[in-house]
Amino acid sequence: VEAALDIKRGKYEEANRSLEKGNQSAFTRYNKGLLAVLTSEYATAKELLAQNLKVVPEHVKTHYLLAIVSARLGEEEAVLKHLKQAILLDSSFKEKAIEDLEFADFKEAVSSL
């Protein structure tokens, strides 16, 4: 919980230290991936988030964040794959994705999900 608060406060080094000491829950793995995104370490983020999905394949926020990472890397197929899964798990993510500027370059494809 402390790490999540540090991330919100922009205290990334403190968050990283807390996450390294933490357990390996889905929450911890997700936050490690989020921290990697926020520090523009997209390859690391992609790896961490993919690991999280291996353990918790229905973690909707991990799918959504992987879609964001994929968008930043210009990987349209992965964007759509992870958004589709997020929407299947929680339909409210469709409207969120349509309005999210992260997916502006994929708006037409996202709208058709």
Buried (B, 14 or more C-beta within 10 A) or exposed (E): EBBBEBBEEEBBEBBBBBBEEBEEEBBBBBBBBBBBBEBEBBEBBBBBBEBBBEEBEEBBBBBBBBBBBBBBBEBBEBBBBBBBBBBBBBEEBBEBBEEBEBBEEBBEBBEEB
